[in-house]
Amino acid sequence: MSRTEVKYGINAYRFALLEAGHIGQNISLLAEKEKLGCCALGGFDNDKLSQLLDISQEDEIPLYAFSLGNPAR
Ligand SMILES: Cc1cc2nc3c(=O)[nH]c(=O)nc-3n(C[C@H](O)[C@H](O)[C@H](O)COP(=O)(O)O)c2cc1C
């Protein structure tokens, strides 16, 4: 976030959310192309996901997650 704030100031958080949406849309489109199941997830445990991704919560925060996999036949 601090790096984004240097560039975008007061708009940093809003732009980060918009960017997460763009990335999420691209993941969804690619999953469709690859015939993978795809589920957008926002209701995750912030602390656990940060730990799993090894990111510091001071400067990086998980915004958006996706579950991908082969759909049941
Ligand atoms: C931004 C966003 C966050 C979401 N977060 C969750 C979530 O935390 N848990 C969940 O079960 N579904 C979540 N959903 C919805 C799922 O991605 C999915 O659309 C929903 O489970 C409906 O699937 P279905 O139509 O196949 O039943 C979220 C959707 C969006 C767009």
The ligand as a Gaussian input file, in Angstrom:
#p B3LYP/6-31G(d) Opt

LIG

0 1
 C      -16.127000     -10.239000      -4.703000
 C      -16.767000     -11.576000      -4.441000
 C      -16.503000     -12.229000      -3.252000
 C      -17.102000     -13.462000      -2.979000
 N      -16.815000     -14.102000      -1.807000
 C      -17.373000     -15.300000      -1.551000
 C      -17.075000     -16.005000      -0.347000
 O      -16.294000     -15.553000       0.470000
 N      -17.675000     -17.212000      -0.140000
 C      -18.544000     -17.744000      -1.055000
 O      -19.069000     -18.836000      -0.802000
 N      -18.850000     -17.106000      -2.179000
 C      -18.286000     -15.901000      -2.457000
 N      -18.585000     -15.248000      -3.619000
 C      -19.534000     -15.857000      -4.553000
 C      -18.907000     -17.002000      -5.329000
 O      -17.799000     -16.563000      -6.098000
 C      -19.956000     -17.615000      -6.288000
 O      -20.322000     -16.659000      -7.215000
 C      -21.136000     -18.068000      -5.485000
 O      -20.697000     -19.051000      -4.606000
 C      -22.275000     -18.564000      -6.394000
 O      -21.914000     -19.691000      -7.062000
 P      -23.026000     -20.616000      -7.783000
 O      -23.847000     -19.660000      -8.612000
 O      -22.228000     -21.552000      -8.612000
 O      -23.801000     -21.255000      -6.686000
 C      -17.994000     -14.029000      -3.920000
 C      -18.234000     -13.376000      -5.117000
 C      -17.627000     -12.170000      -5.385000
 C      -17.897000     -11.491000      -6.713000

